[in-house]
Amino acid sequence: MSASQTPPATAVPGDDEPTLLVKIFGKDRPGITAGLFDTLAAYSVDVVDIEQVVTRGRITLCALVTAPSPSQGSTGSTEGDLRATVHGWAESLNLQAEIISGRGDNRPRGTGRSHVTVLGHPLTAESAAAIAAAITSTGGNIDRIFRLAKYPVTAVEFAVSGAATEALRSVLAPEAARLGVDVAVVAAGLQRRAQRLVVMDVDSTLIQDEVIELFAAHAGCEAEVAEVTTAAMRGELDFEQSLHARVELLGGLDASVVEAVRKEVRLTPGARTLVRTLKRLGYQVGVVSGGFTQVTDALKEELGLDFASANTLEIVDGKLTGRVTGDIVDRAGKARLLRDFAQQAGVPLAQTVAIGDGANDLDMLNAAGLGVAFNAKPVVREAAHTAVNVPFLDTVLYLLGITRDEVEAADTHVG
């Protein structure tokens, strides 16, 4: 732009400049938004802010505009004329109008911004009230609320300002536990959209089963293995010792059992949707498991995963030896693999998401930018950044700000 040119006028008014908040309510139909601004255009006002919500066929449309000056307008020149014209237009469409005088733009939002995602199955009015009150108790202000999904759970997101993310999380976590809902609190900003690597545990997370128990059923020692598995997941036993003890019980099984176990594995509801959606968004997705590569390699191929690492059952002369080979993938190993995957993917650790359910997932959950405890043991729920306690793995998408409508639209447009 040359020095002789005049810069365009800004639509952001000064603190003392008169502005009008125009609010329209009523039954939604095509053309309401265009009609309102056609009406306002006669007064040459500038648009400062707009927000519109449609709920069950009822529209709430808000427009913040500069007040008309006496020299403006072709059909009228005063605020009174604008008010009369807008009310007349609204009445002609059986709508209600409210116009509030004020000065300047919206008040600045407080420092510290977070997204609070609430999952309910169902989400009761009592829960919504308690969550809102808890946010207020931290000094936070709810700037906006919108629904992310209506099934398989009700998911809503609160945009909150004026409170630190950690303070919100510490207050909302116990309240969510009391109410029986899931609440995730993440910092607002570009980083939320830039979490480009998701790494999951496998047993009881990506799949519904504990793979070693599927093998144990074929060996006739399911009860003994399940008892050790449960104690290990509670953090009561050293994982490596428990792994060796359980695998030893599988010694002598024919290697053909591997294919049988692969067929028995059941994906967690929503697992395919989660992975498919993340991949469409450009995320890289991996799994780490204290289970076995004989299963995770098949899952990697089936789901199109980018990374997979697990323990490997030793097979000699067509039989399981009762031993594992290579480095053990334990609690520390999972965190190490998360870092390795992030480095290979070119993704900063702060932009990763980890999902798991057991005590051996804790290091990984804490190392990730966002750690999600999925239907986890109490010790894991208490230590993770957030917890999801509904049996649908794709609800993790809502924690990333992805709506159910966006997921379904993507499915519709892909053959």
C-alpha positions as CSV (number, residue, x, y, z in Angstrom):
1,M,0.0,0.0,0.0
2,S,1.4,3.4,-1.0
3,A,1.8,6.3,1.5
4,S,-1.0,8.2,-0.3
5,Q,-3.5,5.4,0.2
6,T,-5.8,5.4,3.3
7,P,-5.8,2.2,5.3
8,P,-9.2,0.5,5.4
9,A,-11.4,1.3,8.4
10,T,-11.3,-1.3,11.2
11,A,-14.5,-3.0,12.5
12,V,-13.1,-3.1,16.0
13,P,-14.5,-0.1,17.9
14,G,-12.8,1.8,20.7
15,D,-13.8,1.4,24.3
16,D,-16.0,4.5,24.2
17,E,-17.5,4.0,20.8
18,P,-21.3,3.2,20.9
19,T,-22.2,-0.3,19.8
20,L,-25.4,-2.3,19.6
21,L,-26.0,-5.9,20.5
22,V,-28.8,-7.2,18.2
23,K,-30.3,-10.5,19.4
24,I,-32.8,-12.5,17.3
25,F,-34.8,-15.5,18.6
26,G,-37.3,-17.8,17.1
27,K,-38.0,-20.7,14.8
28,D,-35.1,-21.3,12.4
29,R,-35.5,-21.2,8.7
30,P,-33.2,-20.4,5.7
31,G,-32.4,-16.7,5.2
32,I,-32.7,-15.3,8.7
33,T,-29.0,-14.4,9.0
34,A,-28.9,-12.9,5.5
35,G,-32.2,-11.0,6.2
36,L,-30.9,-9.5,9.5
37,F,-27.7,-8.2,7.8
38,D,-29.6,-6.9,4.8
39,T,-31.7,-4.9,7.3
40,L,-28.7,-3.6,9.1
41,A,-26.9,-2.7,5.9
42,A,-29.2,0.2,5.3
43,Y,-27.5,1.9,8.3
44,S,-23.9,1.4,7.1
45,V,-22.9,-0.2,10.5
46,D,-19.8,-2.3,10.9
47,V,-20.0,-5.8,12.2
48,V,-17.9,-6.3,15.3
49,D,-18.9,-9.9,16.3
50,I,-21.4,-12.6,15.3
51,E,-22.5,-15.7,17.0
52,Q,-25.4,-18.1,16.0
53,V,-26.7,-21.2,17.7
54,V,-29.5,-23.5,16.5
55,T,-31.0,-25.9,19.1
56,R,-33.9,-28.2,18.1
57,G,-35.0,-25.9,15.4
58,R,-34.8,-22.7,17.4
59,I,-32.3,-20.0,16.4
60,T,-30.4,-17.5,18.6
61,L,-28.5,-15.0,16.5
62,C,-26.4,-12.3,18.0
63,A,-24.7,-9.5,16.2
64,L,-22.6,-6.8,17.8
65,V,-22.4,-3.8,15.5
66,T,-21.3,-0.2,15.6
67,A,-24.1,2.3,16.3
68,P,-25.3,4.3,13.3
69,S,-24.1,8.0,13.2
70,P,-26.5,10.8,12.2
71,S,-24.8,11.2,8.9
72,Q,-25.1,7.5,7.9
73,G,-27.9,5.5,6.3
74,S,-30.2,6.0,3.4
75,T,-33.5,4.9,5.0
76,G,-32.9,6.3,8.4
77,S,-30.1,7.9,10.4
78,T,-30.6,7.3,14.1
79,E,-30.4,4.4,16.5
80,G,-34.1,4.7,17.0
81,D,-34.7,4.2,13.3
82,L,-32.5,1.1,13.3
83,R,-34.3,-0.3,16.3
84,A,-37.7,0.2,14.7
85,T,-36.6,-1.3,11.4
86,V,-35.1,-4.4,13.0
87,H,-38.1,-5.0,15.2
88,G,-40.4,-4.6,12.2
89,W,-38.4,-7.1,10.1
90,A,-38.3,-9.6,13.0
91,E,-42.1,-9.4,13.6
92,S,-42.7,-10.0,9.9
93,L,-41.0,-13.4,10.3
94,N,-42.6,-14.2,13.7
95,L,-39.2,-13.7,15.4
96,Q,-38.3,-11.8,18.5
97,A,-35.7,-9.1,18.6
98,E,-33.8,-7.5,21.4
99,I,-31.4,-4.6,21.0
100,I,-29.0,-3.6,23.8
101,S,-27.0,-0.4,23.7
102,G,-23.4,-0.4,25.0
103,R,-19.9,0.8,24.3
104,G,-16.9,-0.9,22.7
105,D,-16.3,-4.6,21.9
106,N,-16.7,-7.6,24.2
107,R,-14.8,-7.4,27.4
108,P,-11.4,-9.1,27.2
109,R,-11.3,-12.7,28.3
110,G,-9.2,-13.6,31.3
111,T,-5.7,-15.0,31.0
112,G,-5.5,-18.8,31.0
113,R,-7.7,-20.6,28.6
114,S,-8.7,-24.2,28.5
115,H,-11.1,-26.7,26.9
116,V,-13.2,-28.7,29.4
117,T,-14.7,-31.7,27.7
118,V,-17.5,-33.5,29.6
119,L,-18.7,-37.0,28.6
120,G,-21.9,-38.3,30.1
121,H,-23.9,-41.5,29.5
122,P,-26.3,-39.8,30.0
123,L,-25.3,-36.2,30.9
124,T,-27.7,-35.0,33.6
125,A,-28.7,-31.5,34.5
126,E,-27.3,-32.1,37.9
127,S,-23.9,-33.0,36.4
128,A,-23.9,-29.9,34.1
129,A,-24.7,-27.6,37.0
130,A,-22.0,-29.1,39.2
131,I,-19.4,-28.8,36.5
132,A,-20.3,-25.2,35.8
133,A,-20.2,-24.4,39.5
134,A,-16.8,-26.0,39.9
135,I,-15.4,-24.0,37.0
136,T,-16.8,-20.8,38.6
137,S,-15.1,-21.7,41.9
138,T,-11.7,-21.6,40.3
139,G,-12.3,-18.1,39.0
140,G,-12.9,-19.4,35.5
141,N,-15.5,-17.9,33.1
142,I,-17.4,-20.1,30.6
143,D,-17.1,-18.3,27.3
144,R,-18.8,-20.8,25.1
145,I,-20.5,-24.2,25.3
146,F,-21.3,-26.5,22.4
147,R,-22.1,-30.2,21.8
148,L,-19.5,-32.5,20.3
149,A,-21.6,-35.6,20.2
150,K,-25.0,-37.0,21.2
151,Y,-24.0,-40.7,20.9
152,P,-22.6,-43.1,21.9
153,V,-22.2,-40.6,24.7
154,T,-23.3,-37.0,25.2
155,A,-20.1,-34.9,24.8
156,V,-20.0,-31.2,25.4
157,E,-17.1,-28.8,25.5
158,F,-16.8,-25.7,27.7
159,A,-14.4,-23.0,26.5
160,V,-13.1,-21.5,29.7
161,S,-10.9,-18.4,30.4
162,G,-9.5,-16.8,33.5
163,A,-8.3,-20.0,35.3
164,A,-5.1,-22.0,34.9
165,T,-5.5,-25.4,33.3
166,E,-4.0,-27.3,36.2
167,A,-6.2,-25.5,38.7
168,L,-9.3,-26.5,36.7
169,R,-8.1,-30.1,36.4
170,S,-7.5,-30.4,40.1
171,V,-10.9,-29.1,41.0
172,L,-12.9,-30.9,38.3
173,A,-11.3,-34.4,38.6
174,P,-12.8,-35.2,42.0
175,E,-16.1,-33.6,41.0
176,A,-16.3,-35.7,37.9
177,A,-15.6,-38.9,40.0
178,R,-18.4,-37.9,42.4
179,L,-20.9,-37.3,39.5
180,G,-19.9,-40.4,37.5
181,V,-19.0,-38.4,34.4
182,D,-15.7,-38.0,32.5
183,V,-14.1,-34.6,32.4
184,A,-11.0,-33.8,30.4
185,V,-9.2,-30.4,30.8
186,V,-6.6,-29.4,28.2
187,A,-4.9,-26.1,27.5
188,A,-6.3,-24.1,24.6
189,G,-4.2,-23.1,21.6
190,L,-2.7,-24.4,18.4
191,Q,-0.9,-27.2,20.2
192,R,-4.2,-29.0,20.8
193,R,-4.8,-29.3,17.1
194,A,-1.2,-30.3,16.5
195,Q,-1.1,-33.5,18.6
196,R,0.0,-35.6,15.7
197,L,1.0,-38.9,17.3
198,V,-1.3,-41.2,19.3
199,V,0.1,-44.3,21.0
200,M,-2.1,-46.8,22.6
201,D,-1.7,-49.8,24.9
202,V,-3.3,-52.9,23.4
203,D,-4.7,-55.3,26.0
204,S,-8.0,-53.9,27.5
205,T,-7.5,-50.7,25.5
206,L,-7.3,-51.2,21.7
207,I,-8.7,-54.7,22.3
208,Q,-11.1,-56.0,24.9
209,D,-9.0,-59.0,25.8
210,E,-5.8,-59.8,27.7
211,V,-3.8,-61.7,25.0
212,I,-1.9,-63.8,27.5
213,E,-5.2,-65.0,28.9
214,L,-6.3,-66.1,25.5
215,F,-3.1,-68.2,25.1
216,A,-3.6,-69.5,28.7
217,A,-7.1,-70.7,27.8
218,H,-5.6,-73.0,25.2
219,A,-3.0,-74.2,27.7
220,G,-5.6,-74.9,30.4
221,C,-4.0,-72.5,32.9
222,E,-6.3,-69.5,32.4
223,A,-7.2,-69.0,36.1
224,E,-3.5,-69.0,37.2
225,V,-2.5,-66.5,34.5
226,A,-5.5,-64.2,35.1
227,E,-4.6,-64.0,38.8
228,V,-1.1,-62.9,38.1
229,T,-2.2,-60.5,35.4
230,T,-4.7,-58.8,37.7
231,A,-2.1,-58.3,40.4
232,A,0.4,-56.9,37.9
233,M,-2.1,-54.4,36.5
234,R,-2.8,-53.2,40.0
235,G,0.9,-52.5,40.4
236,E,1.3,-55.1,43.1
237,L,3.9,-57.2,41.1
238,D,7.0,-56.4,39.1
239,F,5.8,-56.6,35.4
240,E,8.9,-58.4,34.1
241,Q,8.8,-61.1,36.8
242,S,5.0,-61.6,36.3
243,L,5.5,-61.8,32.5
244,H,8.1,-64.5,32.7
245,A,6.0,-66.4,35.3
246,R,2.9,-66.3,33.0
247,V,4.7,-67.1,29.8
248,E,6.4,-70.1,31.4
249,L,2.9,-71.7,31.8
250,L,2.5,-71.6,28.0
251,G,5.5,-73.8,27.3
252,G,4.7,-76.8,25.0
253,L,1.8,-75.2,23.2
254,D,1.7,-75.9,19.5
255,A,2.6,-72.8,17.4
256,S,-0.7,-73.1,15.6
257,V,-2.4,-71.6,18.7
258,V,-1.1,-68.2,17.5
259,E,-3.5,-68.1,14.6
260,A,-6.3,-69.3,16.8
261,V,-5.7,-66.5,19.3
262,R,-5.5,-63.8,16.5
263,K,-9.0,-64.9,15.5
264,E,-10.3,-64.6,19.1
265,V,-9.1,-61.0,19.6
266,R,-12.0,-58.5,19.9
267,L,-11.4,-54.9,19.1
268,T,-12.8,-52.4,21.6
269,P,-15.9,-50.7,20.4
270,G,-14.9,-47.5,18.5
271,A,-11.3,-48.7,17.9
272,R,-11.7,-48.8,14.1
273,T,-13.4,-45.4,14.1
274,L,-10.7,-43.9,16.2
275,V,-7.8,-45.1,14.1
276,R,-9.5,-44.4,10.8
277,T,-10.4,-40.9,11.8
278,L,-7.0,-40.1,13.2
279,K,-5.3,-41.3,10.0
280,R,-7.6,-39.2,7.9
281,L,-6.6,-36.2,9.9
282,G,-2.9,-36.9,9.3
283,Y,-2.1,-38.3,12.7
284,Q,0.4,-41.2,13.1
285,V,-0.9,-44.0,15.3
286,G,1.1,-46.7,17.1
287,V,0.7,-49.4,19.8
288,V,2.9,-50.6,22.5
289,S,2.1,-53.7,24.4
290,G,3.3,-55.9,27.2
291,G,1.7,-58.6,25.1
292,F,3.1,-60.2,22.1
293,T,4.2,-59.3,18.6
294,Q,2.4,-62.4,17.3
295,V,-0.8,-60.4,17.8
296,T,0.3,-56.8,17.6
297,D,1.9,-57.3,14.1
298,A,-1.4,-58.6,12.8
299,L,-3.2,-55.6,14.4
300,K,-0.8,-53.2,12.8
301,E,-1.5,-54.6,9.3
302,E,-5.2,-54.9,9.9
303,L,-5.7,-51.3,11.1
304,G,-2.9,-49.6,9.1
305,L,-0.9,-48.5,12.2
306,D,2.4,-46.7,11.8
307,F,4.2,-48.2,14.8
308,A,3.9,-51.4,16.9
309,S,6.1,-52.9,19.5
310,A,5.6,-55.7,22.0
311,N,7.3,-58.7,23.5
312,T,7.9,-61.8,21.3
313,L,7.0,-65.4,22.3
314,E,9.9,-67.7,21.5
315,I,8.9,-70.6,19.2
316,V,11.2,-73.5,18.6
317,D,10.4,-76.6,16.5
318,G,6.8,-75.5,16.2
319,K,6.3,-75.2,19.9
320,L,6.1,-72.3,22.4
321,T,9.1,-72.6,24.7
322,G,7.6,-70.7,27.6
323,R,10.1,-67.8,27.1
324,V,10.2,-64.4,25.5
325,T,13.0,-63.1,23.3
326,G,14.5,-59.6,23.1
327,D,14.1,-56.6,25.3
328,I,11.0,-56.6,27.6
329,V,8.3,-54.0,26.9
330,D,7.5,-53.0,30.5
331,R,6.4,-49.8,32.1
332,A,9.6,-48.0,31.4
333,G,9.8,-49.6,28.0
334,K,6.5,-48.2,26.9
335,A,7.6,-44.6,27.8
336,R,10.8,-45.2,25.9
337,L,9.0,-46.4,22.9
338,L,6.6,-43.4,23.0
339,R,9.7,-41.2,22.8
340,D,11.2,-43.3,20.0
341,F,8.0,-43.2,18.0
342,A,7.7,-39.5,18.4
343,Q,11.3,-39.0,17.2
344,Q,10.7,-41.2,14.2
345,A,7.4,-39.3,13.4
346,G,9.1,-35.9,13.8
347,V,6.6,-35.0,16.5
348,P,7.5,-33.2,19.7
349,L,6.7,-35.2,22.8
350,A,4.4,-32.4,24.0
351,Q,2.2,-33.0,20.9
352,T,1.6,-36.7,21.6
353,V,-1.4,-38.5,23.1
354,A,-1.0,-41.8,25.0
355,I,-3.9,-44.1,26.0
356,G,-3.7,-46.9,28.4
357,D,-5.4,-48.7,31.3
358,G,-2.8,-50.3,33.6
359,A,-0.1,-49.4,36.0
360,N,2.5,-50.3,33.4
361,D,1.1,-47.6,31.2
362,L,1.7,-44.8,33.8
363,D,5.2,-43.7,32.6
364,M,3.9,-43.5,29.0
365,L,0.8,-41.5,30.0
366,N,2.8,-39.0,32.1
367,A,5.4,-38.6,29.3
368,A,2.9,-37.7,26.6
369,G,1.4,-34.3,26.0
370,L,-2.0,-35.7,26.9
371,G,-2.3,-39.0,28.8
372,V,-5.7,-40.7,28.7
373,A,-6.6,-43.4,31.2
374,F,-9.2,-45.6,29.4
375,N,-11.4,-47.6,31.7
376,A,-8.4,-47.8,33.9
377,K,-7.6,-49.0,37.4
378,P,-8.0,-46.4,40.2
379,V,-4.2,-45.8,40.5
380,V,-4.0,-45.0,36.8
381,R,-7.1,-42.7,36.8
382,E,-5.7,-40.7,39.6
383,A,-2.3,-40.2,38.0
384,A,-3.3,-39.6,34.3
385,H,-4.1,-36.2,32.8
386,T,-7.7,-37.3,32.1
387,A,-9.8,-40.4,32.3
388,V,-12.5,-41.9,30.0
389,N,-14.7,-44.5,31.7
390,V,-17.2,-45.4,28.9
391,P,-16.6,-48.5,26.7
392,F,-16.1,-46.6,23.5
393,L,-12.5,-45.9,22.4
394,D,-13.5,-43.3,19.7
395,T,-14.7,-41.0,22.5
396,V,-11.0,-40.0,22.8
397,L,-11.6,-38.0,19.5
398,Y,-13.8,-35.6,21.5
399,L,-10.9,-34.8,23.8
400,L,-9.2,-33.5,20.7
401,G,-12.1,-31.3,19.8
402,I,-13.3,-33.5,17.0
403,T,-17.1,-33.8,16.7
404,R,-19.3,-36.8,15.9
405,D,-20.7,-34.9,12.9
406,E,-17.2,-34.5,11.5
407,V,-16.4,-38.2,11.9
408,E,-19.6,-39.2,10.2
409,A,-19.2,-36.7,7.4
410,A,-15.7,-38.0,6.7
411,D,-17.1,-41.6,6.6
412,T,-19.8,-40.5,4.2
413,H,-17.4,-39.0,1.7
414,V,-14.9,-41.9,1.6
415,G,-15.8,-44.9,-0.4
